[in-house]
Amino acid sequence: MIIFRQLNSPFINFFIIILKMAIYKHSVPSREQIIVFMESKAVSVSLIEFYKSFNIKTKLNEKSLKRTLSRMVRDGQLKIDKSNKYHLLASPDTVIGKVSSHKDGYGFLVASDNSEDFYISRSLMRQLLDGDEVAVATSSSKRGKSVRSIVEIIKRSDKTIIGEFFRISNSIYITPKDTNHNNIRIDPKNTLGAKNGDLVEAKVTRHPTLHHDALAEVVRIIGRYDDPGINIKVAILSYGLPFEWSVDIEKEVKALPKSPSREDKKHRSDLTNLPFVTIDDEEAKDFDDAIYCEDKGDSWKLIVAIADVAHYVKHNSFSDHEAKIRGTSIYFPNQVIPMLHHYISNNLCSLRKNSIRLVLCCEIIFTKDGRVIKSSFFEGVIRSRARLTYNTVNDYINGLNTSLKSEISLQISLLKKLYLSLKEQRDKRRTFDFNTPNIKYIFDSDGAILDIKSVDRLISHRVVEECMIAANIEAAKYIMGANIPAPFRVHKAPDQANLDSFYLMLKSLSIDLNSIDKISEGNFNIILKSISDQVDETVLKDIVLRIMNRAEYKSRNIGHYGLALNQYTHFTSPIRRYPDLLVHRAIKYLVKHGNSKNYIYSNKEIQLMSIQASLNEKRADEATWKIEDDIKSIYIKRHIGKSFWGHITSVTKFGFFVKLSSFQIDGLVHISTLLDDDYSIDHIGAKLIGKKRKKTYSIGQKLKVKIMNISEDESKIYLLVDKKL
């Protein structure tokens, strides 16, 4: 058999198939076996030749073979000529991609370049699992593009599978929580003592083939479905999020000092006499930025002091390698998975009130109307005077809190005035800033969800945001000017095709566009502002986010479209973002050496790390969204039967989605529940229109809906239009 595989000729492959059919007593060939056989013949084949070659003797097997051949013709794998002979259709180049399976047995191949997806039949999926990397031959038909045969299984997925453990007679299975998998059989010798109903993590030990199913072993018992916080544990494992610290990291952290030493503070600017403040959420523990503002009469002076993480997390240390793998801290609603060990993130580097801390500073001098005069970077030492919250600062700005010390209240007043100047410049750049509410989750002491509240964005959030953006801009200018390898935060303009679709949708909804006949990347933000009073802001934000490209990290600066900036990077959060730590290393090198000569990183290394950081960020976002959807589903279950107001955010051929204003939660009104007419989607995809009465359900429309049902496994909420209006 080894010799046959090395020869790898069509005839040898066909011989192996016949041998296997004899061994496994398979009377009727599979699609793959038929394709290999026809490749070995290299000519058209009659039905009689199929019968002879595959030793088909019974009427039942003849019927089965005819059915398989008919389906292959239907799927574009074979063609019948006038003499009723079968031709193998020419295969295009081999496509490589990853398998995305469906619970109903079929799947899709997602091409590596994300260019398109190819349907994978149930018969082919028998030998594959979700996440497998494969090379396939494809074909096209009126029904679409599909996988014709598996050329090679390049790499088996090493993902573990999370599911509910159960026994049926003498067999043991798990029902995967991820609905993309069918039930997976468990090796009875490797269950770790799991019981029926336990949520477990399993590892595949025998991958599926055409002749046997997959087999797995239990590697972890996670808990029960109704355990508080179980969804977070499942998400951490499902998304492969690192959450444990190695022995090497623990040793490395133990060797770190309790506070900065005298040697650490040498050659640094002593800023401990300045009243720096931190402004964060009530629950925050990792304070990585502090700010100080000064009115210089004819100018503003702002110092943004950022925790000097790079001083403690050395290049190529164990902590550095782990931070690179994690890429970012992940903030679930009631749990944080930090990028750095909690001693570093919450203690040694956290800019706590009255604690001496090492910082990397960006000092910016602005004109009174918010234009930058000059900026500089230097290493410093500070002692934060106050740990403020967004609510505390907002209350003071609105005259509701007068109990702050004078030096702290002065800082808030100055920062607000500076913010108004910076906002003036931002408005001139014509950026569009959504003022949509945030979601606050409230839990009990056991981690069970108690309430979900919509929380308005405060002016205090904007004050801090503008200071951070200003420092990020100057950091980007600094590293660009020195031509030192470092990651930039970039954001491409939306594709014109998406803008054209957006324009048609607005026209379909009768939105007044002030005689504008085309939306371009140049006038997009202007149009958003002009229509903001005609469309609910939350709905508009959802639509725009679907149009926009995702911001990412790159080693080459291309600007940031969303902020209307020519250059931008992330400098202000090295405790929780790895790219920020890389930017800090670049700036510290320039501060020390004055140029980029002999710098530790090359542009190629930065680009690879930027790609990985972008992927890590996407993974963290998806895990967070999944957790939030799960929590919302659990919470909203107690409101089944109740009605709430909301807005339609998107329309599909099977219904429309409504965002409930009270909770910022999306649910589906299925078209089958609209019994007053026969509805269909318009050609723009913005409305459902009744065939007889012409009643419409349109994007942006406000309506009252009743919560009908919840699918917790899929985190889906089903709604009904409330007729009692």
C-alpha positions, -999 to 999 in steps of 0.1 A, spaced: 0 0 0 29 24 7 42 17 -28 8 24 -43 5 57 -25 39 68 -37 30 60 -73 -2 80 -69 -16 72 -104 -54 72 -111 -52 35 -119 -35 26 -86 -60 48 -67 -89 30 -83 -73 -4 -75 -70 7 -38 -107 17 -38 -118 -17 -52 -96 -34 -26 -112 -13 2 -147 -21 -11 -139 -58 -9 -125 -55 26 -153 -33 40 -180 -50 19 -192 -17 4 -214 -28 -25 -222 7 -39 -194 32 -45 -193 67 -30 -190 99 -50 -153 100 -42 -148 65 -54 -167 72 -86 -146 103 -93 -113 84 -88 -126 56 -111 -135 80 -139 -101 98 -135 -85 64 -140 -105 57 -172 -100 92 -186 -130 85 -210 -168 86 -208 -184 57 -189 -217 39 -195 -240 26 -168 -231 -10 -178 -194 -2 -173 -201 11 -138 -220 -21 -129 -191 -43 -142 -163 -23 -126 -179 -20 -92 -194 -55 -93 -230 -43 -90 -253 -73 -92 -285 -67 -74 -314 -45 -85 -312 -26 -51 -276 -17 -57 -282 -7 -93 -309 16 -81 -286 31 -54 -258 37 -79 -282 54 -103 -294 77 -75 -258 86 -67 -249 93 -104 -281 114 -107 -271 135 -77 -236 140 -91 -251 153 -124 -274 176 -104 -244 189 -84 -223 195 -115 -198 168 -109 -208 146 -139 -225 152 -173 -245 128 -195 -239 129 -232 -264 119 -260 -253 83 -259 -261 82 -221 -225 80 -211 -212 99 -181 -184 125 -184 -163 138 -155 -165 176 -156 -131 193 -156 -120 204 -122 -107 239 -116 -76 245 -95 -75 230 -61 -91 252 -34 -77 252 1 -97 263 31 -113 255 64 -144 234 70 -174 250 86 -199 223 96 -236 225 101 -257 205 127 -278 190 99 -247 171 85 -236 192 56 -210 219 56 -191 246 38 -155 251 28 -144 287 36 -116 295 11 -84 306 28 -85 340 9 -122 344 21 -131 348 -16 -161 324 -15 -177 294 2 -183 260 -13 -210 236 -3 -199 203 12 -223 174 10 -233 152 39 -214 122 24 -182 142 22 -187 157 57 -186 122 71 -148 123 71 -145 159 83 -149 180 114 -155 217 119 -122 236 116 -103 210 95 -80 225 68 -85 207 35 -76 209 -2 -106 201 -24 -116 199 -60 -147 220 -68 -174 222 -93 -202 247 -103 -238 243 -112 -270 263 -113 -274 255 -76 -240 271 -68 -204 261 -62 -197 229 -43 -169 206 -32 -165 177 -57 -140 157 -38 -115 159 -10 -80 160 -24 -62 161 9 -68 167 45 -40 191 53 -45 196 90 -70 183 114 -86 208 137 -71 207 172 -101 225 187 -117 208 217 -155 204 217 -178 216 245 -210 197 250 -235 179 273 -225 144 284 -251 116 281 -254 79 278 -276 58 255 -275 21 265 -239 12 263 -228 41 242 -216 76 254 -219 108 235 -218 146 240 -242 170 223 -220 199 214 -231 233 227 -218 247 194 -246 238 170 -222 233 142 -214 197 154 -234 165 154 -232 143 185 -197 131 192 -191 96 205 -170 94 237 -145 67 246 -160 49 276 -125 45 291 -119 82 291 -149 100 307 -132 114 339 -163 102 358 -187 126 340 -224 122 347 -254 127 325 -261 164 321 -225 175 328 -210 201 305 -176 187 294 -147 196 272 -137 167 249 -107 162 226 -110 142 194 -87 111 196 -98 94 164 -108 115 135 -137 104 112 -133 86 80 -158 72 54 -158 40 75 -159 51 111 -172 80 132 -150 103 153 -141 93 188 -133 117 217 -122 116 253 -133 139 281 -105 162 292 -124 185 316 -157 186 334 -168 222 332 -200 221 353 -238 221 348 -259 241 325 -276 260 353 -243 269 372 -239 307 376 -211 319 352 -211 287 332 -214 306 299 -182 324 305 -163 292 313 -177 277 281 -168 307 260 -132 308 273 -128 271 263 -147 273 230 -127 303 217 -94 289 229 -88 319 252 -56 315 274 -66 320 310 -40 303 331 -5 314 340 25 291 335 49 283 363 76 303 345 54 334 345 45 330 382 83 328 390 90 358 368 63 379 385 75 369 420 109 384 411 94 418 403 96 446 429 68 458 451 73 494 440 97 514 418 133 514 432 155 544 435 175 531 405 142 528 385 135 565 391 169 577 379 170 598 347 132 602 348 112 635 352 98 638 387 61 648 383 49 637 417 41 673 426 15 676 398 -21 666 406 -26 638 381 -60 621 381 -73 588 368 -109 587 354 -123 552 349 -154 530 355 -164 521 391 -153 485 386 -119 492 370 -87 480 387 -61 484 359 -55 521 357 -31 526 328 -36 563 321 -36 595 342 -40 630 330 -29 665 340 -40 698 324 -27 733 328 -39 767 315 -8 785 302 -27 817 294 -24 817 256 -22 779 254 -31 746 270 -7 720 284 -18 684 286 3 656 300 -10 621 293 9 597 316 7 560 307 19 531 329 54 522 318 47 485 313 77 481 290 100 488 320 88 456 337 77 434 308 110 428 289 113 418 253 112 380 249 104 374 286 78 348 296 53 375 303 60 391 269 55 359 250 22 353 269 10 389 263 17 384 226 -3 352 225 -33 368 243 -30 401 225 -56 419 246 -73 418 280 -109 406 276 -136 423 296 -166 401 300 -196 416 318 -186 402 352 -151 388 346 -118 399 332 -91 378 315 -61 400 317 -33 402 291 -7 405 318 -5 388 352 -28 405 377 2 416 398 14 436 369 -19 449 356 -37 456 389 -8 464 411 28 472 400 18 491 368 -17 503 378 -17 541 385 -33 538 419 -41 568 440 -12 579 462 12 553 447 45 561 431 45 548 396 67 548 365 51 563 334 58 571 298 45 606 292 31 625 262 32 662 267 12 683 242 9 721 239 -23 732 222 -36 766 211 -67 778 229 -88 765 200 -73 730 203 -46 729 176 -13 712 184 17 735 187 42 709 198 45 676 216 72 655 233 77 621 249 97 613 281 99 589 309 85 601 343 74 593 378 40 603 391 17 599 421 -19 600 412 -39 624 434 -74 610 428 -91 579 416 -121 594 399 -150 577 381 -169 589 351 -200 594 372 -181 615 398 -166 637 371 -199 641 353 -217 651 385 -191 677 392 -193 691 356 -231 693 360 -228 710 395 -240 680 414 -208 673 434 -189 701 451 -171 679 477 -139 674 457 -106 689 468 -98 722 451 -68 709 431 -90 680 418 -120 702 409 -96 726 391 -83 697 370 -118 687 360 -127 722 351 -95 726 330 -100 692 313 -135 701 303 -124 734 288 -96 716 269 -121 690 257 -143 717 242 -113 730 222 -104 695 210 -140 689 201 -139 720 180 -110 706 160 -127 672 157 -159 688 144 -138 705 117 -125 671 106 -162 662 101 -161 629 120 -194 615 130 -197 605 166 -226 582 177 -240 591 211 -257 558 217 -261 543 252 -240 515 267 -252 484 284 -246 478 321 -251 443 335 -259 439 372 -252 405 389 -257 390 423 -230 377 445 -231 343 428 -227 358 394 -264 354 383 -278 382 362 -301 406 381 -307 434 357 -297 450 324 -297 487 321 -292 512 293 -266 537 304 -261 570 286 -226 581 274 -214 610 295 -194 641 288 -168 627 312 -163 598 288 -157 622 260 -132 643 280 -110 613 286 -115 600 250 -103 632 234 -72 633 256 -63 597 247 -69 603 210 -47 634 211 -18 613 227 -23 585 202 -21 610 173 12 624 186 26 589 192 18 580 156 36 612 143 66 605 165 72 570 154 65 579 117 90 608 119 117 585 132 108 557 108 109 531 135 90 498 131 58 499 152 21 491 147 -4 517 135 -41 516 141 -56 519 107 -92 521 93 -99 518 56 -127 538 41 -159 519 33 -161 501 0 -180 521 -27 -203 492 -33 -215 493 3 -219 531 1 -240 526 -30 -262 501 -12 -266 524 17 -277 553 -6 -303 531 -22 -316 520 12 -319 556 24 -338 565 -8 -361 535 -4 -369 547 31 -377 582 18 -348 598 38 -342 634 27 -306 635 13 -306 672 4 -304 666 -33 -272 645 -29 -272 619 -57 -242 598 -46 -226 589 -13 -188 587 -14 -161 583 13 -156 620 11 -192 630 20 -203 600 40 -198 616 75 -215 648 63 -245 628 51 -247 609 84 -249 642 103 -276 655 79 -299 625 84 -292 618 121 -325 635 130 -345 613 106 -333 579 118 -330 565 153 -293 569 162 -290 533 175 -304 520 142 -281 543 122 -251 530 142 -260 494 135 -263 501 97 -231 521 96 -211 494 114 -222 469 88 -210 492 61 -177 501 77 -145 481 74 -131 468 107 -102 488 122 -70 468 125 -33 470 131 -7 473 104 30 481 102 23 506 75 2 537 82 -28 543 59 -47 566 82 -79 562 102 -111 569 82 -135 568 112 -115 595 130 -106 614 99 -69 612 107 -39 609 85 -20 589 112 -30 571 143 -18 544 166 -26 529 201 -4 543 228 -26 547 259 -33 511 271 -2 489 273 -17 470 303 -44 456 282 -33 458 245 -1 443 231 2 468 202 4 496 227 32 478 244 51 476 211 45 513 205 59 520 240 90 500 232 95 520 200 91 554 218 113 545 247 140 534 223 138 567 205 138 586 238 170 568 248 189 566 215 175 594 194 170 573 163 158 538 152 193 523 144 197 487 156 161 486 169 150 451 182 121 447 157 120 447 119 91 459 99 83 423 89 82 412 126 59 442 134 36 433 105 33 397 116 26 408 152 1 433 139 -18 406 120 -19 384 151 -30 413 173 -59 420 149 -69 384 150 -67 383 188 -88 414 190 -115 399 167 -115 366 188 -119 386 220 -148 406 205 -166 375 192 -162 358 226 -175 389 244 -205 393 220 -213 356 225 -213 360 263 -234 391 262 -259 374 239 -261 344 264 -266 367 294 -292 387 275 -311 355 266 -311 343 302 -322 377 315 -349 383 289 -365 349 295 -381 363 326 -399 388 304 -416 363 281 -451 375 273 -443 412 280 -442 439 254 -415 465 247 -408 493 222 -380 490 197 -368 498 163 -363 476 132 -326 474 126 -325 450 96 -348 431 73 -344 397 57 -365 374 36 -375 355 67 -385 384 89 -369 414 106 -348 422 136 -359 446 163 -337 462 189 -355 466 222 -348 502 234 -349 493 271 -322 467 270 -305 472 236 -313 436 228 -321 423 193 -348 398 186 -364 383 155 -399 388 142 -403 358 119 -422 363 87 -445 333 96 -459 353 125 -471 381 102 -506 366 95 -524 396 81 -508 394 46 -482 376 25 -450 395 29 -419 396 8 -386 416 9 -381 445 -15 -353 445 -40 -332 469 -18 -335 448 13 -349 476 34 -386 466 38 -410 438 40 -441 446 19 -475 430 22 -488 416 -12 -524 427 -7 -526 455 18 -491 469 9 -484 473 46 -446 477 52 -421 469 80 -390 491 73 -356 496 87 -357 523 114 -395 519 120 -405 521 157 -430 495 169 -441 475 199 -432 438 201 -440 410 225 -413 386 237 -426 352 225 -398 327 231 -361 323 239 -336 298 224 -309 298 251 -287 273 232 -285 296 202 -289 329 222 -319 339 200 -349 359 210 -382 355 191 -407 384 190 -443 390 179 -456 424 167 -479 436 194 -513 444 178 -525 462 209 -512 497 200 
